[in-house]
Amino acid sequence: MTGLMWVLVGVGVALVAVLAVVLPRLHKQSAYESIELDELPEDLKKRLPVSLHPVIDLNVCMGSGACVAACPEGKILRLHDGHSHLVHPEACIGHGACARECPVGAITLVFGTAERGVDIPHVSPSFETNVKGVFIAGELGGMGLIRNAVAQGVQAMQTIAKRGGSKSADVLDVVVVGAGPAGLAAGLIAHERGLRYAIIDQETALGGTIAHYPRNKLIMTGPFDLPGWGRIKKRELTKEELMAIWTDVIDKVGLDVRLGERLDAIDKDGDVCVVRTSVATLRARNVLLAIGRRGTPRALGIPGEELTKVAYSLREPDAYAGERVLVIGGGDSAIEAALSLSEVSGTTVTMSYRGDTLFRAKPKNQERLQEAVEAGRVNVLLGSNATRIAADHVVISHAGGTVNLANDQVFIFAGGVLPTGLLSAAGIAMERKFGTR
């Protein structure tokens, strides 16, 4: 066989291989067009992403539908005019599965948009900030998902371990702030490497932000390796399943976690980090901040908000059986809380949200809420604002008038105040990302 013939055979084999990949994807495209192709939402410009999210190069996109199928949240991406579009950016959790599955590399993951920047702490590839010895891992660095937080906590602590231990008896090797996925994973590496460490968390329960989730909430993880435990293969876990894993591995390893201890400030004394908490002053060579982006719950600033019946998280819905409950907010946390409460016998649940639609919530949660509304388990007041909270009622402005809603308990889910003041006081540089890779 001549050299030319060999070349032609090679080209033929390559063409067959390409067609084997492309044709099934084109077939999938036609299937998505028949069930997923809709007009883009009229309010799409209002739907700003809150985390890492995809940007699609329409000049490269071939409309295969692979990204649509890969998204674990469902309906975040849709096909329109033969191309993929991000139609629910507010519900994207930065999973990145769409970018990995795109056959032509048309998707880039970015922080922020041209319209709204996102403040992200500046960190090196090893997650160290501009302040030597101070590291940031997990959600505070802009990356969502538990598996990302675990991976970053592990990598940051591995870097710290390579620097060697402290030679001073009163100086720890590292203080880990936060007992969520990033902090606990980092603590497990510190324990494994024999470092002298302290893990503190202002909450009274393990799990960080997860501890505030409603009962039985499904948590998106993706497979990941947990130090001291092994491979966690499930892509979804309930809150209780994940908390049970944390508790088991901590008990098994003997990890020392100090709950109910709040970080107040970080100062530098030469090469030593001085960590001031609500309980003590700790000195350490390194600090790993794994405190998430939720920070302090955002208050409404209305009269009566200081009453004991007002809370900013829900842990045990059963405790409010038979009560008249108001949930304020329109995001996933508010919807999930309202749904959990609505399943408790005798509980009356009302949701109040200032917006006209609940577009910030995941499509699955919107569907579940609609089912609850139709079943009469939840009453939703859109375009409403709570103006005053009293002992036995809440005053709400709605539809041009005022409603006095009989009430026993109020839950406020208005987001959180980022700990930018603490970071700034520590000298940590921030970057505002406007659609930056």
C-alpha angles and dihedrals in degrees: 000000000000125000091251091054091051089052091050091049090050092050090049092051091048091050092051090050092051092048090049088059101037102042096058089048092050089050089051089051092059090050091052092047090059096050109019108034108108136148111276113261114271091227095048092122089061092053100090120178118244098199143020107323142169128267113198123213101218091195089064102031113106096190096242093150091226091123092050091052093045097054107105093202095057129227093025087117124038135181116245127169090353095305136092119251133188100236100163103040092153090065097048113115097191096253092151095208090124093059092047093051098045105112095206102039094246095143127083123184114226143171120236130350136254088260099046128026126212121219111229126175111247109245136170124240087271090053095250116143126222087271105083112241095017115108133182125205135171131010096352087066091057100259117119128197127074095248091056092049092049092048093049093047090052094047094047092050092047088057091049092049092053090059091066133236130301116269093207120085093218096048120082122214092234144354114209114204112203132036097218126109096292095044096045093046090050091047091053090055091047090052092046092051093049096245122159102244146160125207115200132180131178091219124085093227135055123252104060111225090000091067088065095054118110118259116283093010110162112236123203111226116148117212114306142160117249115200111242092015111053135223118354104200103178117104093206129038131175118241090251094051092051094045089050090054092050092048093047096050093044091051091044094050097034094234114186111228123174109206125193092035115123126205110236104171147344119217132173126236102183106295092345124094113221108209114196115197136174088261109032148347114257128193119208142160090230141021126201114200111205098157101128127229098273092086114162116356112257113247124214094223095224129138114275096024089119092065116117091240090069118092136170100209138036123219108153114032091180089069089071098053112150094010131123105242131190119199114196118201141056105229132096094275092055094046094047091049092049092049093049091050092046090060091060113096115253096007117133112210129196126177122205122193129169094217128081094233137027094231093140091068126086114266091242091056092047090053093048091048092050089053090051091049092050090049090052095243096117132033114206123202109193120190090028136128130198107229103175137013119210132181095264104016146024125228111225129183109219138157093358094307143073128265124198101206117197106235146175102176137023127200117192120201104175098138127256140285110246116236091242092133092058092046093048092049089053090054095247113156119231129206125207109218119207103187092320121166 
